[in-house]
């Protein structure tokens, strides 16, 4: 039986160890990294088995090891097109029409090769709607050959048929967007989109692909999200309930942001499902796990991955730290069609860019009527007009 692949990336503190087939990630100290890097050492095998991560080891030694961050992001969100077959009312980047300067297949393959060399461990292909791109299968094949974890963010409508059946052999996880039961979802995303998305989900499952639903919760669909969660839980489908961030097509819908009281109600209504030992139901601000690393890191591991454990590549090769921050006005931090990833990452980590964004958090958390957050994007949103009376009542 073929052994699973393990990806190990060197860090200033030791290493980041990742199992692409499960998505499990852990950290090694310097001595452990050196031990595991010896590969066939019995002590290394014993350590890997103790961590529950036995497998064939692939090690990356990045060109640069920062002292105050990871040597590369764990995951890159690769927007391969802005084309989309839907016009969702809350689309965070106003997708719909392909950009005039979207990169070629050759340029995208070169970008992925660059990411692999730097130690990126997962690529999530997104959009727009990535299944509309003729390049998707070629990109996934290329990433798969280097044993990256491959995930797909999709509206689910085109996730069936022979092409998707081929793609499914390369895919570890599909994240499908559903924002309510049929009536509400169709109002947000377009007539007939719910039934077609559910057909796509069933197709993905029949191909053996793990599926997670991302449900964006707003004040207008909050009750419906509860009904949706109950329905999907009954089907054994994982759900992540995402906070609503006004950006893109919904940039001015600040009244849709849930208050602290709203989240308390939502958590109470979903308490049975949140307590399920299978862990199918998760969400922002709902009993979120405190990440405790098994080794002491020389810097803080933030829950917000922007510019820290994650980056976004736009269809034209430009780089941003978060898919929401760009539409909210964040400047590009580089362009992978013009410079190598290591140069961009080194410049970003050495800059005050992320620190400046994080300085917004205490100001936001001191005045918001919502839960305190570590999300850099929500802290940028102007919320002065939202539910002032409720804020006063809390």
Buried (B, 14 or more C-beta within 10 A) or exposed (E): EEEBBBBBBBBBBBBBBBBBEEBEBBBBBBEBBBBBBEEEEEEBBEBBEEBEBBBEBBBBEBBBBBEEBBBBBBBBBBBBBBBBBBEBBBBBBBBBEBBEEBBEBEEBBBBBBBBBBBBBBBBBBBBBBBBBBEBBBEBBBBBBEBBBBBBBBBBBBBBBEEBBBEBBEBBBBBBBBBBBBBEBBBBBBBEEBBEBBBBBBBBBBEBEBBBBBBBBBBBBBBBBBBBBBBEBBEEEBBBBBBBBBBBBBBBEBBEBBBBBBBBBBBBEBBEEBBEEEEEBBBBBBBEEEEEEEEBEBEEEBBBBBBBBBBBBBBBBBBBBBBBBBBBBEBEBBBBBBEBBBBBBBBEBBEEEBBEEBBEBBEEBBEEBBBBEBBBBBBBBBEBEEBBEEBBEEE
